[in-house]
Amino acid sequence: MPDPTCPFCTMDEVLTLPDHYECVTCGHEWPLETEPRDEAPEERIVKDAHGNILENGDIVAMVKDLKLKGTSETLKNGTKSKPIRLVEGDHEIDCRMNGLSIALKACYVKKVTK
């Protein structure tokens, strides 16, 4: 195992004590990690403009007109999508509207009941 470095000041002058590490330079203390933790990633919950939880395969509709950057296209209020796919990032939704494949933020759409 490589020598630990202080997470506070990033110096490598660290004392290893029975139950924790201590930085000689700044005095910061942190616990020993005997085993690496296997943390399950949190499931991301994406909500539409009205607070409804969105899932893969849902159909959404625009809640306001939205000009698409880089095109002369405008998505009008009420335009429905094909089934959506949730993705990571600030634009949580991948879908097709008006024959275009686009990425949208969830705050601009509402879930359409089937």
Secondary structure, DSSP 8 states (H G I E B T S, - for coil): ------TTT--S-EEE-SSEEEETTT--EEE--SS----------EE-TTS-EE-TT--EEESS-EE-TTSS-EE-TT-B-SS-EE-SSSS-EEEEETTEEEEE-GGGEEE---
